[in-house]
Amino acid sequence: MHYEIRVEGAMSETLTQAFPELEHVTMSGQTVLFGPVIDEAQLYGLLNRCLSLGLRVVEMRRRPE
Protein backbone atom coordinates (compact mmCIF):
# COMPACT_ATOMS: atom_id res chain seq x y z
CA MET A 1 0.00 0.00 0.00
CA HIS A 2 1.13 3.54 -0.70
CA TYR A 3 0.01 6.47 1.42
CA GLU A 4 0.18 10.23 1.26
CA ILE A 5 0.29 12.36 4.41
CA ARG A 6 -0.14 16.11 4.00
CA VAL A 7 1.08 18.35 6.79
CA GLU A 8 0.63 22.07 7.19
CA GLY A 9 3.58 24.25 6.22
CA ALA A 10 6.98 23.60 4.74
CA MET A 11 8.95 21.09 6.79
CA SER A 12 12.62 21.75 7.42
CA GLU A 13 15.26 19.33 6.18
CA THR A 14 15.75 18.19 9.79
CA LEU A 15 12.06 17.31 10.12
CA THR A 16 11.93 15.47 6.80
CA GLN A 17 14.89 13.36 7.95
CA ALA A 18 12.62 12.05 10.72
CA PHE A 19 10.75 10.18 7.95
CA PRO A 20 13.54 8.33 6.08
CA GLU A 21 11.09 5.75 4.70
CA LEU A 22 9.05 8.40 2.86
CA GLU A 23 9.71 10.83 0.06
CA HIS A 24 8.52 14.42 0.36
CA VAL A 25 7.60 17.44 -1.70
CA THR A 26 6.48 20.93 -0.65
CA MET A 27 3.62 22.58 -2.52
CA SER A 28 0.85 25.08 -1.85
CA GLY A 29 1.99 25.73 1.70
CA GLN A 30 1.97 22.04 2.62
CA THR A 31 4.51 19.25 2.79
CA VAL A 32 3.41 15.97 1.24
CA LEU A 33 5.04 12.83 2.62
CA PHE A 34 4.47 9.75 0.48
CA GLY A 35 5.61 6.22 -0.01
CA PRO A 36 4.96 2.57 0.79
CA VAL A 37 3.41 1.59 4.11
CA ILE A 38 3.60 -2.08 5.05
CA ASP A 39 0.71 -2.31 7.51
CA GLU A 40 -1.55 -0.41 9.92
CA ALA A 41 1.07 -0.50 12.66
CA GLN A 42 3.54 1.38 10.47
CA LEU A 43 0.83 3.85 9.43
CA TYR A 44 -0.08 4.60 13.06
CA GLY A 45 3.63 4.92 13.82
CA LEU A 46 4.00 7.55 11.11
CA LEU A 47 0.99 9.47 12.42
CA ASN A 48 2.33 9.28 15.99
CA ARG A 49 5.68 10.59 14.78
CA CYS A 50 3.88 13.57 13.17
CA LEU A 51 2.08 14.23 16.45
CA SER A 52 5.23 14.00 18.56
CA LEU A 53 7.02 16.44 16.23
CA GLY A 54 4.17 18.93 16.48
CA LEU A 55 3.13 18.61 12.85
CA ARG A 56 -0.48 19.34 11.92
CA VAL A 57 -1.77 16.59 9.62
CA VAL A 58 -4.16 18.14 7.09
CA GLU A 59 -4.96 14.99 5.14
CA MET A 60 -4.00 11.35 4.90
CA ARG A 61 -5.04 9.06 2.09
CA ARG A 62 -4.18 5.84 0.36
CA ARG A 63 -2.69 6.35 -3.08
CA PRO A 64 -3.47 4.18 -6.08
CA GLU A 65 -0.75 1.66 -6.79
PyMOL Python script that loads the backbone (N, CA, C, O; Angstrom):
from pymol import cmd

cmd.read_pdbstr("""\
ATOM      1  N   MET A   1       0.837  -1.173   0.000  1.00  0.00           N
ATOM      2  CA  MET A   1       0.000   0.000   0.000  1.00  0.00           C
ATOM      3  C   MET A   1       0.887   1.244   0.000  1.00  0.00           C
ATOM      4  O   MET A   1       1.954   1.267   0.614  1.00  0.00           O
ATOM      5  N   HIS A   2       0.430   2.252  -0.688  1.00  0.00           N
ATOM      6  CA  HIS A   2       1.127   3.536  -0.702  1.00  0.00           C
ATOM      7  C   HIS A   2       0.201   4.584  -0.083  1.00  0.00           C
ATOM      8  O   HIS A   2      -0.998   4.620  -0.361  1.00  0.00           O
ATOM      9  N   TYR A   3       0.787   5.435   0.762  1.00  0.00           N
ATOM     10  CA  TYR A   3       0.008   6.468   1.420  1.00  0.00           C
ATOM     11  C   TYR A   3       0.620   7.830   1.181  1.00  0.00           C
ATOM     12  O   TYR A   3       1.795   7.963   0.842  1.00  0.00           O
ATOM     13  N   GLU A   4      -0.213   8.834   1.367  1.00  0.00           N
ATOM     14  CA  GLU A   4       0.183  10.231   1.264  1.00  0.00           C
ATOM     15  C   GLU A   4      -0.286  10.914   2.546  1.00  0.00           C
ATOM     16  O   GLU A   4      -1.452  10.809   2.925  1.00  0.00           O
ATOM     17  N   ILE A   5       0.623  11.603   3.201  1.00  0.00           N
ATOM     18  CA  ILE A   5       0.290  12.355   4.408  1.00  0.00           C
ATOM     19  C   ILE A   5       0.646  13.812   4.149  1.00  0.00           C
ATOM     20  O   ILE A   5       1.805  14.146   3.902  1.00  0.00           O
ATOM     21  N   ARG A   6      -0.361  14.674   4.208  1.00  0.00           N
ATOM     22  CA  ARG A   6      -0.145  16.113   3.995  1.00  0.00           C
ATOM     23  C   ARG A   6      -0.096  16.813   5.345  1.00  0.00           C
ATOM     24  O   ARG A   6      -0.993  16.656   6.173  1.00  0.00           O
ATOM     25  N   VAL A   7       0.960  17.585   5.554  1.00  0.00           N
ATOM     26  CA  VAL A   7       1.079  18.354   6.785  1.00  0.00           C
ATOM     27  C   VAL A   7       1.140  19.836   6.452  1.00  0.00           C
ATOM     28  O   VAL A   7       1.596  20.234   5.379  1.00  0.00           O
ATOM     29  N   GLU A   8       0.674  20.637   7.389  1.00  0.00           N
ATOM     30  CA  GLU A   8       0.626  22.074   7.191  1.00  0.00           C
ATOM     31  C   GLU A   8       2.033  22.655   7.214  1.00  0.00           C
ATOM     32  O   GLU A   8       2.846  22.314   8.073  1.00  0.00           O
ATOM     33  N   GLY A   9       2.311  23.539   6.256  1.00  0.00           N
ATOM     34  CA  GLY A   9       3.582  24.246   6.218  1.00  0.00           C
ATOM     35  C   GLY A   9       4.689  23.480   5.526  1.00  0.00           C
ATOM     36  O   GLY A   9       4.549  22.309   5.171  1.00  0.00           O
ATOM     37  N   ALA A  10       5.793  24.185   5.347  1.00  0.00           N
ATOM     38  CA  ALA A  10       6.984  23.597   4.738  1.00  0.00           C
ATOM     39  C   ALA A  10       7.854  23.019   5.850  1.00  0.00           C
ATOM     40  O   ALA A  10       8.278  23.741   6.752  1.00  0.00           O
ATOM     41  N   MET A  11       8.115  21.737   5.784  1.00  0.00           N
ATOM     42  CA  MET A  11       8.953  21.086   6.789  1.00  0.00           C
ATOM     43  C   MET A  11      10.420  21.364   6.503  1.00  0.00           C
ATOM     44  O   MET A  11      10.844  21.408   5.348  1.00  0.00           O
ATOM     45  N   SER A  12      11.186  21.552   7.566  1.00  0.00           N
ATOM     46  CA  SER A  12      12.623  21.754   7.421  1.00  0.00           C
ATOM     47  C   SER A  12      13.284  20.438   7.009  1.00  0.00           C
ATOM     48  O   SER A  12      12.675  19.372   7.096  1.00  0.00           O
ATOM     49  N   GLU A  13      14.520  20.527   6.565  1.00  0.00           N
ATOM     50  CA  GLU A  13      15.263  19.326   6.181  1.00  0.00           C
ATOM     51  C   GLU A  13      15.426  18.400   7.383  1.00  0.00           C
ATOM     52  O   GLU A  13      15.379  17.178   7.241  1.00  0.00           O
ATOM     53  N   THR A  14      15.617  18.982   8.559  1.00  0.00           N
ATOM     54  CA  THR A  14      15.754  18.187   9.785  1.00  0.00           C
ATOM     55  C   THR A  14      14.486  17.383  10.056  1.00  0.00           C
ATOM     56  O   THR A  14      14.559  16.203  10.401  1.00  0.00           O
ATOM     57  N   LEU A  15      13.319  18.020   9.900  1.00  0.00           N
ATOM     58  CA  LEU A  15      12.060  17.307  10.124  1.00  0.00           C
ATOM     59  C   LEU A  15      11.835  16.221   9.078  1.00  0.00           C
ATOM     60  O   LEU A  15      11.377  15.130   9.416  1.00  0.00           O
ATOM     61  N   THR A  16      12.146  16.497   7.827  1.00  0.00           N
ATOM     62  CA  THR A  16      11.934  15.471   6.796  1.00  0.00           C
ATOM     63  C   THR A  16      12.850  14.261   7.018  1.00  0.00           C
ATOM     64  O   THR A  16      12.517  13.147   6.616  1.00  0.00           O
ATOM     65  N   GLN A  17      13.997  14.481   7.655  1.00  0.00           N
ATOM     66  CA  GLN A  17      14.891  13.361   7.954  1.00  0.00           C
ATOM     67  C   GLN A  17      14.316  12.437   9.016  1.00  0.00           C
ATOM     68  O   GLN A  17      14.799  11.318   9.189  1.00  0.00           O
ATOM     69  N   ALA A  18      13.286  12.893   9.731  1.00  0.00           N
ATOM     70  CA  ALA A  18      12.623  12.047  10.719  1.00  0.00           C
ATOM     71  C   ALA A  18      11.732  11.004  10.048  1.00  0.00           C
ATOM     72  O   ALA A  18      11.195  10.115  10.710  1.00  0.00           O
ATOM     73  N   PHE A  19      11.579  11.120   8.721  1.00  0.00           N
ATOM     74  CA  PHE A  19      10.755  10.184   7.950  1.00  0.00           C
ATOM     75  C   PHE A  19      11.588   9.593   6.804  1.00  0.00           C
ATOM     76  O   PHE A  19      11.276   9.821   5.635  1.00  0.00           O
ATOM     77  N   PRO A  20      12.643   8.835   7.131  1.00  0.00           N
ATOM     78  CA  PRO A  20      13.536   8.332   6.078  1.00  0.00           C
ATOM     79  C   PRO A  20      12.875   7.354   5.114  1.00  0.00           C
ATOM     80  O   PRO A  20      13.352   7.163   3.996  1.00  0.00           O
ATOM     81  N   GLU A  21      11.769   6.731   5.548  1.00  0.00           N
ATOM     82  CA  GLU A  21      11.093   5.753   4.700  1.00  0.00           C
ATOM     83  C   GLU A  21      10.161   6.393   3.684  1.00  0.00           C
ATOM     84  O   GLU A  21       9.610   5.698   2.830  1.00  0.00           O
ATOM     85  N   LEU A  22       9.975   7.710   3.763  1.00  0.00           N
ATOM     86  CA  LEU A  22       9.054   8.402   2.864  1.00  0.00           C
ATOM     87  C   LEU A  22       9.776   9.467   2.048  1.00  0.00           C
ATOM     88  O   LEU A  22      10.779  10.036   2.478  1.00  0.00           O
ATOM     89  N   GLU A  23       9.243   9.716   0.874  1.00  0.00           N
ATOM     90  CA  GLU A  23       9.713  10.834   0.062  1.00  0.00           C
ATOM     91  C   GLU A  23       8.864  12.033   0.441  1.00  0.00           C
ATOM     92  O   GLU A  23       7.831  11.886   1.095  1.00  0.00           O
ATOM     93  N   HIS A  24       9.295  13.225   0.033  1.00  0.00           N
ATOM     94  CA  HIS A  24       8.521  14.417   0.363  1.00  0.00           C
ATOM     95  C   HIS A  24       8.633  15.466  -0.736  1.00  0.00           C
ATOM     96  O   HIS A  24       9.599  15.503  -1.498  1.00  0.00           O
ATOM     97  N   VAL A  25       7.616  16.313  -0.789  1.00  0.00           N
ATOM     98  CA  VAL A  25       7.601  17.442  -1.702  1.00  0.00           C
ATOM     99  C   VAL A  25       6.795  18.548  -1.006  1.00  0.00           C
ATOM    100  O   VAL A  25       5.827  18.268  -0.299  1.00  0.00           O
ATOM    101  N   THR A  26       7.201  19.794  -1.214  1.00  0.00           N
ATOM    102  CA  THR A  26       6.477  20.926  -0.646  1.00  0.00           C
ATOM    103  C   THR A  26       5.728  21.625  -1.763  1.00  0.00           C
ATOM    104  O   THR A  26       6.298  21.927  -2.811  1.00  0.00           O
ATOM    105  N   MET A  27       4.428  21.885  -1.531  1.00  0.00           N
ATOM    106  CA  MET A  27       3.621  22.581  -2.524  1.00  0.00           C
ATOM    107  C   MET A  27       2.408  23.212  -1.866  1.00  0.00           C
ATOM    108  O   MET A  27       1.819  22.638  -0.950  1.00  0.00           O
ATOM    109  N   SER A  28       2.044  24.372  -2.328  1.00  0.00           N
ATOM    110  CA  SER A  28       0.852  25.084  -1.851  1.00  0.00           C
ATOM    111  C   SER A  28       0.812  25.219  -0.334  1.00  0.00           C
ATOM    112  O   SER A  28      -0.240  25.045   0.281  1.00  0.00           O
ATOM    113  N   GLY A  29       1.955  25.528   0.267  1.00  0.00           N
ATOM    114  CA  GLY A  29       1.993  25.734   1.705  1.00  0.00           C
ATOM    115  C   GLY A  29       1.871  24.474   2.539  1.00  0.00           C
ATOM    116  O   GLY A  29       1.619  24.546   3.742  1.00  0.00           O
ATOM    117  N   GLN A  30       2.046  23.321   1.912  1.00  0.00           N
ATOM    118  CA  GLN A  30       1.975  22.042   2.625  1.00  0.00           C
ATOM    119  C   GLN A  30       3.174  21.185   2.233  1.00  0.00           C
ATOM    120  O   GLN A  30       3.763  21.359   1.167  1.00  0.00           O
ATOM    121  N   THR A  31       3.516  20.264   3.114  1.00  0.00           N
ATOM    122  CA  THR A  31       4.508  19.248   2.787  1.00  0.00           C
ATOM    123  C   THR A  31       3.771  17.939   2.621  1.00  0.00           C
ATOM    124  O   THR A  31       2.967  17.555   3.470  1.00  0.00           O
ATOM    125  N   VAL A  32       4.047  17.253   1.522  1.00  0.00           N
ATOM    126  CA  VAL A  32       3.410  15.971   1.241  1.00  0.00           C
ATOM    127  C   VAL A  32       4.462  14.882   1.433  1.00  0.00           C
ATOM    128  O   VAL A  32       5.476  14.850   0.735  1.00  0.00           O
ATOM    129  N   LEU A  33       4.205  13.996   2.388  1.00  0.00           N
ATOM    130  CA  LEU A  33       5.042  12.825   2.623  1.00  0.00           C
ATOM    131  C   LEU A  33       4.360  11.653   1.937  1.00  0.00           C
ATOM    132  O   LEU A  33       3.151  11.476   2.086  1.00  0.00           O
ATOM    133  N   PHE A  34       5.104  10.854   1.192  1.00  0.00           N
ATOM    134  CA  PHE A  34       4.466   9.754   0.475  1.00  0.00           C
ATOM    135  C   PHE A  34       5.423   8.591   0.292  1.00  0.00           C
ATOM    136  O   PHE A  34       6.642   8.748   0.226  1.00  0.00           O
ATOM    137  N   GLY A  35       4.811   7.409   0.214  1.00  0.00           N
ATOM    138  CA  GLY A  35       5.608   6.220  -0.008  1.00  0.00           C
ATOM    139  C   GLY A  35       4.885   4.976   0.465  1.00  0.00           C
ATOM    140  O   GLY A  35       3.729   5.038   0.881  1.00  0.00           O
ATOM    141  N   PRO A  36       5.574   3.841   0.400  1.00  0.00           N
ATOM    142  CA  PRO A  36       4.959   2.571   0.789  1.00  0.00           C
ATOM    143  C   PRO A  36       4.801   2.459   2.297  1.00  0.00           C
ATOM    144  O   PRO A  36       5.664   2.888   3.063  1.00  0.00           O
ATOM    145  N   VAL A  37       3.690   1.877   2.702  1.00  0.00           N
ATOM    146  CA  VAL A  37       3.411   1.594   4.111  1.00  0.00           C
ATOM    147  C   VAL A  37       3.039   0.117   4.179  1.00  0.00           C
ATOM    148  O   VAL A  37       2.119  -0.331   3.495  1.00  0.00           O
ATOM    149  N   ILE A  38       3.751  -0.626   4.998  1.00  0.00           N
ATOM    150  CA  ILE A  38       3.600  -2.080   5.045  1.00  0.00           C
ATOM    151  C   ILE A  38       2.278  -2.517   5.678  1.00  0.00           C
ATOM    152  O   ILE A  38       1.601  -3.407   5.161  1.00  0.00           O
ATOM    153  N   ASP A  39       1.913  -1.889   6.796  1.00  0.00           N
ATOM    154  CA  ASP A  39       0.711  -2.311   7.513  1.00  0.00           C
ATOM    155  C   ASP A  39       0.177  -1.166   8.372  1.00  0.00           C
ATOM    156  O   ASP A  39       0.744  -0.074   8.399  1.00  0.00           O
ATOM    157  N   GLU A  40      -0.933  -1.439   9.078  1.00  0.00           N
ATOM    158  CA  GLU A  40      -1.546  -0.415   9.917  1.00  0.00           C
ATOM    159  C   GLU A  40      -0.626   0.042  11.038  1.00  0.00           C
ATOM    160  O   GLU A  40      -0.632   1.217  11.404  1.00  0.00           O
ATOM    161  N   ALA A  41       0.152  -0.859  11.579  1.00  0.00           N
ATOM    162  CA  ALA A  41       1.070  -0.502  12.664  1.00  0.00           C
ATOM    163  C   ALA A  41       2.070   0.554  12.194  1.00  0.00           C
ATOM    164  O   ALA A  41       2.347   1.510  12.918  1.00  0.00           O
ATOM    165  N   GLN A  42       2.607   0.390  10.996  1.00  0.00           N
ATOM    166  CA  GLN A  42       3.537   1.383  10.467  1.00  0.00           C
ATOM    167  C   GLN A  42       2.823   2.706  10.207  1.00  0.00           C
ATOM    168  O   GLN A  42       3.379   3.773  10.469  1.00  0.00           O
ATOM    169  N   LEU A  43       1.604   2.644   9.699  1.00  0.00           N
ATOM    170  CA  LEU A  43       0.828   3.852   9.432  1.00  0.00           C
ATOM    171  C   LEU A  43       0.581   4.630  10.720  1.00  0.00           C
ATOM    172  O   LEU A  43       0.783   5.844  10.764  1.00  0.00           O
ATOM    173  N   TYR A  44       0.141   3.928  11.775  1.00  0.00           N
ATOM    174  CA  TYR A  44      -0.076   4.597  13.060  1.00  0.00           C
ATOM    175  C   TYR A  44       1.232   5.133  13.630  1.00  0.00           C
ATOM    176  O   TYR A  44       1.244   6.174  14.286  1.00  0.00           O
ATOM    177  N   GLY A  45       2.320   4.435  13.387  1.00  0.00           N
ATOM    178  CA  GLY A  45       3.630   4.916  13.824  1.00  0.00           C
ATOM    179  C   GLY A  45       4.005   6.222  13.150  1.00  0.00           C
ATOM    180  O   GLY A  45       4.536   7.129  13.790  1.00  0.00           O
ATOM    181  N   LEU A  46       3.725   6.317  11.847  1.00  0.00           N
ATOM    182  CA  LEU A  46       4.002   7.554  11.114  1.00  0.00           C
ATOM    183  C   LEU A  46       3.158   8.708  11.644  1.00  0.00           C
ATOM    184  O   LEU A  46       3.654   9.821  11.821  1.00  0.00           O
ATOM    185  N   LEU A  47       1.879   8.435  11.896  1.00  0.00           N
ATOM    186  CA  LEU A  47       0.995   9.469  12.423  1.00  0.00           C
ATOM    187  C   LEU A  47       1.419   9.898  13.826  1.00  0.00           C
ATOM    188  O   LEU A  47       1.373  11.084  14.151  1.00  0.00           O
ATOM    189  N   ASN A  48       1.831   8.945  14.656  1.00  0.00           N
ATOM    190  CA  ASN A  48       2.325   9.282  15.993  1.00  0.00           C
ATOM    191  C   ASN A  48       3.605  10.115  15.918  1.00  0.00           C
ATOM    192  O   ASN A  48       3.809  11.017  16.731  1.00  0.00           O
ATOM    193  N   ARG A  49       4.455   9.817  14.957  1.00  0.00           N
ATOM    194  CA  ARG A  49       5.678  10.595  14.779  1.00  0.00           C
ATOM    195  C   ARG A  49       5.331  12.038  14.406  1.00  0.00           C
ATOM    196  O   ARG A  49       5.951  12.977  14.906  1.00  0.00           O
ATOM    197  N   CYS A  50       4.339  12.213  13.527  1.00  0.00           N
ATOM    198  CA  CYS A  50       3.876  13.566  13.166  1.00  0.00           C
ATOM    199  C   CYS A  50       3.414  14.298  14.413  1.00  0.00           C
ATOM    200  O   CYS A  50       3.783  15.452  14.634  1.00  0.00           O
ATOM    201  N   LEU A  51       2.609  13.632  15.224  1.00  0.00           N
ATOM    202  CA  LEU A  51       2.083  14.227  16.448  1.00  0.00           C
ATOM    203  C   LEU A  51       3.200  14.618  17.401  1.00  0.00           C
ATOM    204  O   LEU A  51       3.197  15.725  17.940  1.00  0.00           O
ATOM    205  N   SER A  52       4.150  13.723  17.614  1.00  0.00           N
ATOM    206  CA  SER A  52       5.232  13.995  18.559  1.00  0.00           C
ATOM    207  C   SER A  52       6.148  15.117  18.081  1.00  0.00           C
ATOM    208  O   SER A  52       6.803  15.770  18.893  1.00  0.00           O
ATOM    209  N   LEU A  53       6.197  15.345  16.777  1.00  0.00           N
ATOM    210  CA  LEU A  53       7.018  16.436  16.232  1.00  0.00           C
ATOM    211  C   LEU A  53       6.240  17.743  16.118  1.00  0.00           C
ATOM    212  O   LEU A  53       6.782  18.757  15.677  1.00  0.00           O
ATOM    213  N   GLY A  54       4.974  17.719  16.513  1.00  0.00           N
ATOM    214  CA  GLY A  54       4.166  18.933  16.484  1.00  0.00           C
ATOM    215  C   GLY A  54       3.667  19.313  15.105  1.00  0.00           C
ATOM    216  O   GLY A  54       3.341  20.474  14.858  1.00  0.00           O
ATOM    217  N   LEU A  55       3.605  18.342  14.202  1.00  0.00           N
ATOM    218  CA  LEU A  55       3.125  18.610  12.851  1.00  0.00           C
ATOM    219  C   LEU A  55       1.604  18.505  12.808  1.00  0.00           C
ATOM    220  O   LEU A  55       1.018  17.624  13.438  1.00  0.00           O
ATOM    221  N   ARG A  56       0.978  19.391  12.074  1.00  0.00           N
ATOM    222  CA  ARG A  56      -0.478  19.342  11.921  1.00  0.00           C
ATOM    223  C   ARG A  56      -0.804  18.589  10.636  1.00  0.00           C
ATOM    224  O   ARG A  56      -0.534  19.079   9.540  1.00  0.00           O
ATOM    225  N   VAL A  57      -1.386  17.398  10.770  1.00  0.00           N
ATOM    226  CA  VAL A  57      -1.772  16.595   9.616  1.00  0.00           C
ATOM    227  C   VAL A  57      -3.066  17.164   9.046  1.00  0.00           C
ATOM    228  O   VAL A  57      -4.083  17.240   9.735  1.00  0.00           O
ATOM    229  N   VAL A  58      -3.012  17.560   7.784  1.00  0.00           N
ATOM    230  CA  VAL A  58      -4.161  18.137   7.094  1.00  0.00           C
ATOM    231  C   VAL A  58      -4.981  17.041   6.428  1.00  0.00           C
ATOM    232  O   VAL A  58      -6.211  17.081   6.425  1.00  0.00           O
ATOM    233  N   GLU A  59      -4.280  16.065   5.864  1.00  0.00           N
ATOM    234  CA  GLU A  59      -4.965  14.989   5.137  1.00  0.00           C
ATOM    235  C   GLU A  59      -4.065  13.764   5.078  1.00  0.00           C
ATOM    236  O   GLU A  59      -2.840  13.875   5.018  1.00  0.00           O
ATOM    237  N   MET A  60      -4.691  12.603   5.096  1.00  0.00           N
ATOM    238  CA  MET A  60      -3.997  11.350   4.900  1.00  0.00           C
ATOM    239  C   MET A  60      -4.872  10.503   3.985  1.00  0.00           C
ATOM    240  O   MET A  60      -6.080  10.392   4.191  1.00  0.00           O
ATOM    241  N   ARG A  61      -4.249   9.908   2.976  1.00  0.00           N
ATOM    242  CA  ARG A  61      -5.036   9.060   2.086  1.00  0.00           C
ATOM    243  C   ARG A  61      -4.171   7.989   1.450  1.00  0.00           C
ATOM    244  O   ARG A  61      -2.955   8.122   1.316  1.00  0.00           O
ATOM    245  N   ARG A  62      -4.851   6.925   1.066  1.00  0.00           N
ATOM    246  CA  ARG A  62      -4.185   5.841   0.359  1.00  0.00           C
ATOM    247  C   ARG A  62      -4.085   6.238  -1.100  1.00  0.00           C
ATOM    248  O   ARG A  62      -5.052   6.726  -1.685  1.00  0.00           O
ATOM    249  N   ARG A  63      -2.918   6.030  -1.686  1.00  0.00           N
ATOM    250  CA  ARG A  63      -2.692   6.354  -3.082  1.00  0.00           C
ATOM    251  C   ARG A  63      -2.888   5.118  -3.941  1.00  0.00           C
ATOM    252  O   ARG A  63      -2.619   4.000  -3.503  1.00  0.00           O
ATOM    253  N   PRO A  64      -3.356   5.322  -5.165  1.00  0.00           N
ATOM    254  CA  PRO A  64      -3.469   4.178  -6.078  1.00  0.00           C
ATOM    255  C   PRO A  64      -2.091   3.605  -6.378  1.00  0.00           C
ATOM    256  O   PRO A  64      -1.105   4.337  -6.467  1.00  0.00           O
ATOM    257  N   GLU A  65      -2.039   2.311  -6.530  1.00  0.00           N
ATOM    258  CA  GLU A  65      -0.747   1.664  -6.787  1.00  0.00           C
ATOM    259  C   GLU A  65      -0.506   1.453  -8.245  1.00  0.00           C
ATOM    260  O   GLU A  65       0.536   0.920  -8.628  1.00  0.00           O
TER     261      GLU A  65
END
""", "prot")
cmd.dss("prot")
cmd.show_as("cartoon", "prot")
cmd.util.cbc("prot")
cmd.orient("prot")
